[in-house]
Every structure is written in C-alpha cells, then in structure tokens.
Amino acid sequence: MKQLTNADVDAIRDVIDNGGTHIMTIDADDMRMSDDVVHALGDTIKTGFEMRPTSVIYDDASATEILAKAEGFTAVPVRVYRAGGKVIYKQLDDGSFETTITR
C-alpha cells in the first residue's frame, strides 16, 4: 500500500483547495484489478484511464465511514472526486501506475 509522503499530501491538498495538477506514482498493489477489467481497458491501461469511485462517496455519512477506514492512497480518489476533481491512471513498464490528480 502506497504511503503518501508529506509532500504528496500537501500537493494533493493544494490541488483540491486551489485546483491544478499533481503527478505521483503508486504501487501496482494499490491498483488491484480483475483480468476482466484489465482486458476491458485494453491499450488505455498504458495511455491513461479514469476509474471513478462509486457514487456512494457523495453521501456524507458514507464518505466519512470510507475515509475513517481508508489507508494510504485509498482516501485520495474519495477526496478528489468529492471536490470535483479527477484521477487518471497510466500503467508504467514496471507495473506501477503514474497517477495524475487534477481539479
């Protein structure tokens, strides 16, 4: 599980609060996907794709519960999408993922 650095946390907060872009790398373990999903993504897995979280994150009580249990990068998409941003993932040659966070 990707442990966020203080620099990542600060940069992500800045994107959420002020807009902009932050690019970071997360481990392949943080992007567990079934073979069906990998197949459906096709070439976009290497060029960039978006995996929007479930709409339940927009319910305040549910989001609070999710964030209370989230570790590492898991909370980032919830916070970013609730703020109107998005996260684009692109698999790198070593299997990790370049993650572009924007708002």
TILUMPA-36528 format. One record per residue: residue number from 1; residue in three letters; x, y, z of N, C-alpha, C in turn. Coordinates in pm, whole numbers, padded with zeros to 5 digits. Layout:
REM TILUMPA-36528
+-----+---------+--------+--------+--------+--------+---------+--------+--------+--------+--------+
! num ! residuo !  neast ! nnorth !    nup ! caeast ! canorth !   caup !  ceast ! cnorth !    cup !
+-----+---------+--------+--------+--------+--------+---------+--------+--------+--------+--------+
! NUM !     ala !      X !      Y !      Z !      X !       Y !      Z !      X !      Y !      Z !
...
+-----+---------+--------+--------+--------+--------+---------+--------+--------+--------+--------+
//
This chain:
REM TILUMPA-36528
+-----+---------+--------+--------+--------+--------+---------+--------+--------+--------+--------+
! num ! residuo !  neast ! nnorth !    nup ! caeast ! canorth !   caup !  ceast ! cnorth !    cup !
+-----+---------+--------+--------+--------+--------+---------+--------+--------+--------+--------+
!   1 !     met !  00084 ! -00118 !  00000 !  00000 !   00000 !  00000 !  00089 !  00124 !  00000 !
!   2 !     lys !  00061 !  00215 ! -00090 !  00139 !   00338 ! -00103 !  00115 !  00427 !  00019 !
!   3 !     gln !  00223 !  00455 !  00089 !  00217 !   00551 !  00198 !  00252 !  00687 !  00139 !
!   4 !     leu !  00165 !  00781 !  00157 !  00186 !   00913 !  00099 !  00293 !  00988 !  00176 !
!   5 !     thr !  00379 !  01055 !  00102 !  00478 !   01140 !  00165 !  00410 !  01270 !  00208 !
!   6 !     asn !  00473 !  01345 !  00296 !  00419 !   01476 !  00335 !  00406 !  01566 !  00213 !
!   7 !     ala !  00503 !  01557 !  00123 !  00499 !   01638 !  00001 !  00378 !  01602 ! -00085 !
!   8 !     asp !  00349 !  01471 ! -00097 !  00230 !   01428 ! -00172 !  00103 !  01480 ! -00107 !
!   9 !     val !  00092 !  01464 !  00024 ! -00027 !   01509 !  00096 ! -00048 !  01659 !  00075 !
!  10 !     asp !  00059 !  01737 !  00089 !  00049 !   01882 !  00070 !  00008 !  01917 ! -00073 !
!  11 !     ala !  00067 !  01848 ! -00171 !  00036 !   01876 ! -00311 ! -00108 !  01838 ! -00345 !
!  12 !     ile ! -00155 !  01726 ! -00293 ! -00293 !   01683 ! -00318 ! -00390 !  01781 ! -00253 !
!  13 !     arg ! -00362 !  01823 ! -00131 ! -00448 !   01923 ! -00066 ! -00453 !  02051 ! -00146 !
!  14 !     asp ! -00338 !  02093 ! -00199 ! -00333 !   02215 ! -00280 ! -00417 !  02201 ! -00405 !
!  15 !     val ! -00411 !  02085 ! -00471 ! -00493 !   02062 ! -00590 ! -00641 !  02067 ! -00553 !
!  16 !     ile ! -00679 !  02002 ! -00444 ! -00819 !   02002 ! -00401 ! -00865 !  02143 ! -00367 !
!  17 !     asp ! -00782 !  02217 ! -00293 ! -00822 !   02350 ! -00247 ! -00814 !  02458 ! -00355 !
!  18 !     asn ! -00714 !  02449 ! -00442 ! -00686 !   02559 ! -00533 ! -00690 !  02522 ! -00681 !
!  19 !     gly ! -00709 !  02394 ! -00711 ! -00703 !   02349 ! -00850 ! -00559 !  02321 ! -00891 !
!  20 !     gly ! -00543 !  02262 ! -01006 ! -00409 !   02232 ! -01057 ! -00393 !  02083 ! -01080 !
!  21 !     thr ! -00267 !  02041 ! -01081 ! -00233 !   01902 ! -01113 ! -00120 !  01855 ! -01022 !
!  22 !     his ! -00129 !  01730 ! -00980 ! -00019 !   01665 ! -00908 ! -00002 !  01527 ! -00968 !
!  23 !     ile !  00122 !  01492 ! -01003 !  00152 !   01361 ! -01060 !  00239 !  01284 ! -00962 !
!  24 !     met !  00200 !  01160 ! -00935 !  00275 !   01074 ! -00845 !  00267 !  00931 ! -00896 !
!  25 !     thr !  00345 !  00843 ! -00838 !  00344 !   00702 ! -00875 !  00293 !  00620 ! -00758 !
!  26 !     ile !  00204 !  00524 ! -00789 !  00156 !   00433 ! -00686 !  00192 !  00290 ! -00726 !
!  27 !     asp !  00201 !  00204 ! -00627 !  00236 !   00065 ! -00649 !  00125 ! -00010 ! -00721 !
!  28 !     ala !  00162 ! -00114 ! -00794 !  00064 !  -00198 ! -00862 ! -00034 ! -00258 ! -00762 !
!  29 !     asp !  00011 ! -00286 ! -00639 ! -00077 !  -00343 ! -00537 ! -00193 ! -00250 ! -00502 !
!  30 !     asp ! -00174 ! -00120 ! -00522 ! -00281 !  -00024 ! -00494 ! -00385 ! -00020 ! -00605 !
!  31 !     met ! -00358 ! -00087 ! -00716 ! -00449 !  -00087 ! -00830 ! -00489 ! -00229 ! -00866 !
!  32 !     arg ! -00532 ! -00304 ! -00768 ! -00575 !  -00442 ! -00796 ! -00694 ! -00441 ! -00890 !
!  33 !     met ! -00681 ! -00511 ! -01001 ! -00789 !  -00518 ! -01100 ! -00804 ! -00662 ! -01146 !
!  34 !     ser ! -00927 ! -00702 ! -01171 ! -00950 !  -00836 ! -01222 ! -00902 ! -00844 ! -01367 !
!  35 !     asp ! -00881 ! -00964 ! -01414 ! -00839 !  -00984 ! -01552 ! -00940 ! -00926 ! -01649 !
!  36 !     asp ! -01069 ! -00933 ! -01613 ! -01174 !  -00877 ! -01699 ! -01159 ! -00726 ! -01714 !
!  37 !     val ! -01126 ! -00659 ! -01605 ! -01108 !  -00514 ! -01610 ! -00986 ! -00479 ! -01693 !
!  38 !     val ! -00876 ! -00550 ! -01671 ! -00754 !  -00526 ! -01748 ! -00783 ! -00546 ! -01897 !
!  39 !     his ! -00855 ! -00651 ! -01930 ! -00889 !  -00678 ! -02070 ! -00977 ! -00567 ! -02126 !
!  40 !     ala ! -01076 ! -00523 ! -02049 ! -01167 !  -00417 ! -02095 ! -01093 ! -00285 ! -02116 !
!  41 !     leu ! -00992 ! -00258 ! -02035 ! -00915 !  -00134 ! -02051 ! -00832 ! -00135 ! -02178 !
!  42 !     gly ! -00790 ! -00253 ! -02220 ! -00711 !  -00264 ! -02342 ! -00588 ! -00175 ! -02338 !
!  43 !     asp ! -00563 ! -00105 ! -02449 ! -00446 !  -00019 ! -02459 ! -00451 !  00102 ! -02366 !
!  44 !     thr ! -00571 !  00140 ! -02321 ! -00580 !   00258 ! -02234 ! -00510 !  00237 ! -02101 !
!  45 !     ile ! -00482 !  00112 ! -02065 ! -00408 !   00088 ! -01941 ! -00269 !  00151 ! -01949 !
!  46 !     lys ! -00216 !  00162 ! -02070 ! -00082 !   00221 ! -02090 ! -00088 !  00368 ! -02133 !
!  47 !     thr ! -00204 !  00414 ! -02179 ! -00214 !   00552 ! -02227 ! -00287 !  00644 ! -02129 !
!  48 !     gly ! -00365 !  00585 ! -02040 ! -00435 !   00663 ! -01939 ! -00583 !  00631 ! -01933 !
!  49 !     phe ! -00633 !  00610 ! -01813 ! -00773 !   00576 ! -01793 ! -00820 !  00632 ! -01659 !
!  50 !     glu ! -00949 !  00650 ! -01649 ! -01011 !   00700 ! -01527 ! -01097 !  00591 ! -01467 !
!  51 !     met ! -01086 !  00570 ! -01336 ! -01172 !   00475 ! -01265 ! -01245 !  00555 ! -01157 !
!  52 !     arg ! -01361 !  00605 ! -01193 ! -01438 !   00686 ! -01099 ! -01486 !  00600 ! -00982 !
!  53 !     pro ! -01481 !  00655 ! -00862 ! -01534 !   00580 ! -00748 ! -01686 !  00573 ! -00754 !
!  54 !     thr ! -01741 !  00483 ! -00679 ! -01886 !   00467 ! -00673 ! -01952 !  00596 ! -00625 !
!  55 !     ser ! -02075 !  00618 ! -00665 ! -02147 !   00741 ! -00628 ! -02174 !  00750 ! -00479 !
!  56 !     val ! -02156 !  00641 ! -00405 ! -02180 !   00643 ! -00260 ! -02085 !  00742 ! -00190 !
!  57 !     ile ! -01974 !  00777 ! -00254 ! -01880 !   00871 ! -00190 ! -01940 !  01010 ! -00174 !
!  58 !     tyr ! -02048 !  01040 ! -00246 ! -02110 !   01172 ! -00237 ! -02210 !  01180 ! -00121 !
!  59 !     asp ! -02237 !  01069 ! -00058 ! -02319 !   01067 !  00063 ! -02224 !  01095 !  00180 !
!  60 !     asp ! -02252 !  01201 !  00255 ! -02160 !   01244 !  00361 ! -02131 !  01135 !  00463 !
!  61 !     ala ! -02234 !  01065 !  00509 ! -02214 !   00960 !  00610 ! -02128 !  00847 !  00555 !
!  62 !     ser ! -02154 !  00808 !  00431 ! -02075 !   00700 !  00369 ! -01931 !  00744 !  00348 !
!  63 !     ala ! -01913 !  00866 !  00301 ! -01777 !   00916 !  00278 ! -01699 !  00922 !  00409 !
!  64 !     thr ! -01764 !  00964 !  00515 ! -01699 !   00970 !  00646 ! -01653 !  00831 !  00688 !
!  65 !     glu ! -01739 !  00733 !  00669 ! -01704 !   00595 !  00705 ! -01589 !  00542 !  00619 !
!  66 !     ile ! -01595 !  00568 !  00489 ! -01488 !   00523 !  00399 ! -01355 !  00587 !  00439 !
!  67 !     leu ! -01357 !  00717 !  00461 ! -01233 !   00788 !  00494 ! -01176 !  00747 !  00629 !
!  68 !     ala ! -01263 !  00709 !  00721 ! -01216 !   00664 !  00853 ! -01140 !  00532 !  00843 !
!  69 !     lys ! -01175 !  00450 !  00744 ! -01113 !   00319 !  00728 ! -01004 !  00315 !  00621 !
!  70 !     ala ! -00995 !  00420 !  00541 ! -00901 !   00422 !  00429 ! -00757 !  00436 !  00477 !
!  71 !     glu ! -00668 !  00369 !  00408 ! -00525 !   00377 !  00437 ! -00451 !  00420 !  00311 !
!  72 !     gly ! -00343 !  00494 !  00328 ! -00259 !   00532 !  00216 ! -00335 !  00604 !  00108 !
!  73 !     phe ! -00314 !  00561 ! -00016 ! -00372 !   00627 ! -00132 ! -00523 !  00609 ! -00142 !
!  74 !     thr ! -00578 !  00511 ! -00073 ! -00720 !   00477 ! -00087 ! -00812 !  00596 ! -00067 !
!  75 !     ala ! -00778 !  00686 !  00023 ! -00863 !   00802 !  00051 ! -00854 !  00910 ! -00057 !
!  76 !     val ! -00749 !  00909 ! -00135 ! -00726 !   01018 ! -00230 ! -00839 !  01030 ! -00332 !
!  77 !     pro ! -00878 !  00924 ! -00404 ! -00987 !   00941 ! -00501 ! -01116 !  00990 ! -00437 !
!  78 !     val ! -01147 !  00945 ! -00317 ! -01269 !   00991 ! -00249 ! -01263 !  01142 ! -00230 !
!  79 !     arg ! -01154 !  01190 ! -00175 ! -01139 !   01334 ! -00150 ! -01137 !  01415 ! -00281 !
!  80 !     val ! -01065 !  01365 ! -00379 ! -01052 !   01437 ! -00506 ! -01185 !  01445 ! -00580 !
!  81 !     tyr ! -01256 !  01335 ! -00593 ! -01382 !   01336 ! -00666 ! -01490 !  01414 ! -00591 !
!  82 !     arg ! -01489 !  01407 ! -00459 ! -01586 !   01487 ! -00382 ! -01563 !  01637 ! -00402 !
!  83 !     ala ! -01440 !  01674 ! -00434 ! -01407 !   01815 ! -00457 ! -01424 !  01855 ! -00604 !
!  84 !     gly ! -01471 !  01761 ! -00687 ! -01493 !   01792 ! -00828 ! -01374 !  01765 ! -00918 !
!  85 !     gly ! -01274 !  01696 ! -00867 ! -01155 !   01665 ! -00946 ! -01164 !  01528 ! -01008 !
!  86 !     lys ! -01051 !  01484 ! -01061 ! -01045 !   01350 ! -01119 ! -00904 !  01295 ! -01105 !
!  87 !     val ! -00895 !  01163 ! -01122 ! -00768 !   01092 ! -01113 ! -00754 !  01007 ! -01239 !
!  88 !     ile ! -00642 !  01024 ! -01308 ! -00613 !   00946 ! -01428 ! -00493 !  00856 ! -01396 !
!  89 !     tyr ! -00507 !  00730 ! -01431 ! -00403 !   00631 ! -01405 ! -00341 !  00586 ! -01538 !
!  90 !     lys ! -00212 !  00559 ! -01536 ! -00143 !   00505 ! -01653 ! -00039 !  00406 ! -01604 !
!  91 !     gln ! -00050 !  00281 ! -01650 !  00044 !   00178 ! -01607 !  00180 !  00200 ! -01672 !
!  92 !     leu !  00284 !  00197 ! -01589 !  00421 !   00211 ! -01636 !  00481 !  00073 ! -01664 !
!  93 !     asp !  00594 !  00071 ! -01730 !  00657 !  -00056 ! -01769 !  00688 ! -00147 ! -01651 !
!  94 !     asp !  00716 ! -00090 ! -01533 !  00748 !  -00172 ! -01416 !  00623 ! -00222 ! -01342 !
!  95 !     gly !  00503 ! -00189 ! -01395 !  00378 !  -00234 ! -01334 !  00316 ! -00133 ! -01241 !
!  96 !     ser !  00393 ! -00034 ! -01196 !  00336 !   00070 ! -01111 !  00249 !  00162 ! -01197 !
!  97 !     phe !  00183 !  00258 ! -01134 !  00093 !   00346 ! -01206 !  00127 !  00492 ! -01182 !
!  98 !     glu !  00143 !  00565 ! -01293 !  00152 !   00709 ! -01284 !  00010 !  00759 ! -01258 !
!  99 !     thr ! -00005 !  00843 ! -01159 ! -00136 !   00889 ! -01115 ! -00140 !  01040 ! -01127 !
! 100 !     thr ! -00230 !  01091 ! -01211 ! -00242 !   01235 ! -01232 ! -00370 !  01282 ! -01165 !
! 101 !     ile ! -00354 !  01367 ! -01067 ! -00467 !   01419 ! -00987 ! -00491 !  01562 ! -01032 !
! 102 !     thr ! -00612 !  01593 ! -01075 ! -00643 !   01729 ! -01121 ! -00775 !  01779 ! -01065 !
! 103 !     arg ! -00784 !  01908 ! -01055 ! -00911 !   01975 ! -01025 ! -00900 !  02116 ! -01076 !
+-----+---------+--------+--------+--------+--------+---------+--------+--------+--------+--------+
//
